[in-house]
Amino acid sequence: MRHLTLERSLTDRTYDAILDAICDGELAAGARINQDELAQKLNVSRQPVVQALALLKVQGFVRESGRRGVVVAPLDAGSVSHLYELRSALDGIACRGAALRGSTDARAWGPKLIAEGRAAVASGSVKRMIEADMRFHRFLYELSGNPIIAETALLHWQHVRRLMGGYLQHYRVRDTVWDEHDAILEAVMRGDAEQAEKLARRHAEGAAANFTALVAGDEKYESKPGKPAAKGRRCP
């Protein structure tokens, strides 16, 4: 038998690059994807682009659109609602478990993650904001002591990541998300399982309401330059 190589294939790296562009908002929902231009931009042949797009199509990130060819899949309000319903349940269970079993580690490492999140917001980089948000939630999953939570969340996390990117691009969300994260962490550090679960679920449900309104084109959630976000709006 031949030795297996650990080096990632060109198709895998092409897939990651296209997915990053979709999740970070560089390739917006509904945008047409020109495979030749994309291959040139990524400095690869057309073949890995075709293979990467085939996988992204199966996963629901791109789709065929008649004469327009392959486009970035639009966001669907129903799918957003279903995704965050699952996330609310997972985050609630994770934070309850974290408060019961991980309060010591939460006190040791949690404040640093909050600081990194606030620094990401101050930087204005959507990519950094998403990465900081993902690190925080993965940290809570680990503290829960239940590995199945993280494994289940991972199946859908790229779609959550894409929603975060779209929301942050649209609203320029700032400190509110980290105020909510900070409150969740405080409950976990205190070992207050009931409050930690309650805040985590509220956080996810608030994000779901805002995302659904955004996708549905609800004008009351539209943010205009120089004007503050609507009262009560929560972030991912």
Buried (B, 14 or more C-beta within 10 A) or exposed (E): EEEEEEEEEBBBBBBEBBBBBBBBBBBBBEBEBEBEEBBEEBEBEEEBBBBBBBBBBEEEBBEEBEEEEBBBBEBBBEBBBEBBEBBBBBBBBBBBBBBBBBBEBBEEBBBEBBEBBBBBBEEEBBBBBBBBBBEBBBBBBBBBEBEEBBEBBEEBBBBBBBBBBBBBBBBEBBEBBBEBBBBBBBBBBBBBBEBBBBBBBBBBBBBBBBBBBBBEEEEEBEBEEEEEBEEEBBBB
